[in-house]
Amino acid sequence: MTQLTLQTRPEYVSSLEAAYGAPSQAAFGSAVFYEKTGDDLEQAALAKYRYSVGDLWERYGETAWLGPWKKIYTRQPGTTTDISAELRSNTDEAAQLSVPMILENIQNAAQACAALSAAFDEPAVTELLVYNIGDGAAMSGLLIAARRAATGEVTFLVFLMD
């Protein structure tokens, strides 16, 4: 697994980071991660989740953080790619709390949605998964993971709020 430098990141990653934040272990808010990996996408997503939570993972314990961990969406081949519509149409109750925060209640919402689309709606994206995340108590959120198989690029958006 290789974390790529700023110089090697595509424009869509830079735009996504401008809207949602650079890689972070702050646990709260949002962070974007980008790398080239052949790892299983779910396992890579779980690793980014754990990393983004930082020291709180150990403080609250793995059981707390994995309690809410649930795959709530898998983009099927042939699906019209529209990450905003896909998030909005998800019927998971916990996910619906986070969707407006990601799509609407963010500074420069139109630019943020355009960055989401550039990162997750391109035909090059061959696999897309969305997970509920949180600590089982006050914090909840979503993790979006996408793979571009031809290049090995994987992009993650981790969003966690209290």
C-alpha positions in Angstrom: 0.0 0.0 0.0 1.5 3.3 -1.1 0.4 6.7 0.2 1.1 9.0 -2.8 2.7 12.4 -2.5 0.9 15.6 -3.4 2.8 15.8 -6.7 1.5 12.5 -7.9 -2.2 13.0 -7.0 -4.7 13.6 -9.8 -6.7 16.8 -9.9 -9.9 15.0 -8.7 -8.1 14.1 -5.5 -6.9 17.6 -4.9 -10.4 18.9 -5.5 -11.9 16.4 -3.1 -9.3 17.3 -0.5 -10.0 21.0 -0.9 -13.7 20.3 -0.1 -13.4 17.6 2.5 -9.9 17.8 3.9 -6.5 16.1 3.6 -5.6 12.8 5.3 -6.1 13.1 9.0 -6.2 11.2 12.3 -8.5 13.8 14.0 -11.5 11.4 14.1 -14.0 14.3 13.7 -14.9 15.9 10.4 -13.9 14.6 7.1 -10.7 13.4 5.4 -9.7 12.2 2.0 -7.2 9.4 1.4 -5.7 8.3 -1.9 -3.3 5.5 -2.7 -2.4 2.8 -5.1 -3.2 -0.7 -3.7 -4.3 -4.1 -4.9 -5.7 -4.9 -1.4 -9.3 -5.9 -1.0 -11.4 -2.7 -1.1 -13.3 -3.5 2.1 -10.1 -4.2 4.0 -8.4 -1.1 2.7 -11.5 1.0 3.7 -11.4 -0.5 7.2 -7.7 0.4 7.5 -8.5 4.0 6.5 -11.3 4.1 9.0 -9.1 2.9 11.8 -6.3 5.3 10.8 -8.7 8.3 10.6 -10.0 7.7 14.1 -6.4 7.8 15.4 -5.9 7.3 19.2 -9.6 7.2 19.8 -9.7 3.7 18.2 -7.8 2.3 21.2 -9.5 4.6 23.8 -13.0 3.5 22.9 -12.0 0.0 21.7 -12.4 -1.8 18.5 -15.8 -3.2 19.5 -17.3 0.3 19.8 -15.9 1.4 16.4 -16.9 -1.8 14.6 -20.4 -1.9 16.0 -21.8 0.6 13.5 -19.5 -0.6 10.7 -21.8 -1.8 8.0 -21.8 -1.8 4.2 -24.9 0.1 3.1 -24.2 0.4 -0.6 -22.4 -1.4 -3.4 -22.5 0.2 -6.8 -23.6 -2.5 -9.2 -22.2 -2.8 -12.7 -24.3 -0.8 -15.2 -25.7 1.5 -12.6 -25.9 5.2 -13.6 -23.1 6.7 -11.7 -24.2 9.7 -9.6 -22.7 9.6 -6.1 -25.0 12.4 -4.8 -28.1 10.6 -5.9 -26.8 7.2 -4.7 -26.2 8.7 -1.2 -29.6 10.5 -1.1 -31.5 7.4 -2.2 -30.0 5.1 0.5 -32.7 4.2 2.9 -30.4 3.4 5.9 -31.6 5.6 8.7 -28.1 6.2 10.2 -26.7 7.1 6.8 -29.4 9.6 6.1 -28.1 11.7 9.1 -24.8 12.1 7.3 -25.8 12.7 3.7 -26.9 16.3 4.1 -23.7 17.1 6.0 -21.7 15.7 3.1 -23.7 17.2 0.2 -25.4 20.4 1.5 -24.2 21.6 4.8 -20.6 22.1 3.7 -18.8 25.3 2.6 -19.0 25.7 -1.2 -21.5 22.8 -1.5 -21.7 23.0 -5.3 -17.9 22.7 -5.6 -17.9 19.9 -3.0 -20.5 17.9 -5.0 -18.6 18.5 -8.2 -15.4 17.1 -6.5 -17.4 14.1 -5.3 -18.6 13.5 -8.8 -15.1 13.8 -10.3 -13.8 11.3 -7.8 -16.6 8.8 -7.7 -18.7 9.1 -10.9 -16.1 8.6 -13.6 -16.3 5.5 -15.8 -12.8 4.6 -14.6 -14.3 3.8 -11.1 -14.9 0.0 -11.2 -15.8 -0.6 -7.6 -17.6 1.7 -5.1 -18.7 0.9 -1.6 -20.3 3.0 1.2 -20.2 2.1 4.9 -21.8 3.4 8.1 -19.1 4.2 10.6 -19.1 5.6 14.2 -18.4 4.8 17.8 -21.8 3.2 18.6 -22.7 6.2 20.7 -22.3 9.9 19.9 -20.3 9.8 16.6 -21.7 8.6 13.3 -20.8 9.0 9.7 -20.0 7.5 6.3 -17.0 6.1 4.5 -17.0 6.0 0.7 -14.4 3.8 -1.0 -13.7 3.7 -4.7 -11.3 1.7 -6.9 -10.1 2.5 -10.4 -8.9 -1.0 -11.3 -7.0 0.0 -14.5 -4.6 2.2 -12.5 -4.8 0.6 -9.0 -5.9 4.0 -7.6 -8.2 3.9 -4.5 -9.9 7.0 -3.1 -11.6 7.2 0.3 -13.8 9.8 1.9 -14.2 9.4 5.6 -16.8 11.6 7.3 -17.4 11.4 11.0 -19.5 13.7 13.1 -20.8 13.9 16.7 
